[in-house]
């Protein structure tokens, strides 16, 4: 969806669309509360992704640098540390 710019989660109150359900859910709260400035979505300046938390955006931005995290036990590489950690956990539990 990121590459095709599809945004299947659309706000029923305005023209905004989102690639993920959670940012839409948070956005919808802006239409229901008077303090809509309390809710901040974090937009990637390099692609159409939107994040609910600044930490999610920070982790995502690394994917645009081309930096890869290589597994020390095999030749697989990952764009983020959490995927590499998940890979390590899965390989530890395999027979």
N, C-alpha and C positions, 0 to 999 in steps of 0.2 A: 504494500500500500504506500509505503514511503516513496518509492521510486515512481509509482504511477500517479501519485498525488491524490489518491482516492481518500475520501474522508466519510466513511459510512455512518459515523455517529454525529448526527446533526442536531443543533439546538432548535427546539420548537418555538422559541421566542425571538430569535434573530437569525442572521445568515451564517453564523459561525458553524464550521464543521471540524471534526476531530478524527484522528486516526485511531484513537484509543478511547475506551469507555470512561476511564477514570477522569481524564481532563474534562470531558463533557459533563460528568456528574458534578465536578467542582464548579465548572462554568455555570451550570444551571442554578447554583446557589446565588449567583450574582443577580439573577432576576427575582429571587425570592426574599432577599434581605435588603435593608436600607444601607447596610455597611458593606457594600460590594467591594470597596477598596481593601478590605481585610483579606480577600482571596487573591493570591498572585499566581498566575500560571507562568511558567518559565519556558520561553520559546528559544529553540535553537536558531541561531542566525545563519546557519549553513544548510539547513534542510527544514522540511515542514514539521518536524517532531515537536511536541509540546509535553512538558513535564509538570507534575503537581508540586515537586520539591526541587529546590536548587541543587541538592545532592544528585538527583537523577540526571539533571542537565549536565552537571560536572562530569559524571561518569560517562555520559553519552558523548561529550565533546572529544574525549580521547579517541573515539572511533574515527573521527575526521582527521587525525594526525597521521594515520597509517601505522601507528605503533601496534605491535602484536605481542602477545604473551604466549611464549612457546612452552609446551609441556616438556619437562625434563626426562620423561620416561618414553615418549614416543614423538613422532614428528608432527603432531597436530599443533595448530596455533589458533589463538582466540583474540578477538578484538577487545575483550575486557577481562579483568582479573576474576570477576565473579564466575564467568563461564569456565575459566581455567580451574578454579576451585571446585566447581561442580563436576567437571571432568575428572579431577583427581579423586573426589569422593566416590564417583561411580566406578572408577577403575580399581579402587581399593576393595570394593564390595563384590567385585566379579570373581567367580570361582576360577 
